């Protein structure tokens, strides 16, 4: 195995972070924009989870067939509708707190088919 097979340059003092896939600066990455949108079954699943979070509840939104930019925008809108913080990780929107009903209503108003997942 060669050292170049491990991914190559990840940071340059000239350009900053580098994409290991196309080996260009992260701001000019071509492989990220070429990624297709994730495919879903058309049903958005909203659930509440507390595992691994010290007992704090988090509302999870899964199954959105959107690209990263649209998912981040929707996450921002849902967080604002609930009046709380959160993040978008690996195609899942996390809203801090137990806001399942508010999130489901907000998604229905935007025209999505929504199901409650979990208990």
Secondary structure, DSSP 8 states (H G I E B T S, - for coil): --GGGGT---EETTTEEB-TTT-SBGGG-STTTTS------SEEEEEEE-TTTTT--EEEEE-----HHHHHHHHHHHHHHHT--EEEETTEEEEESS-HHHHHHHHHHTT-EEEE---
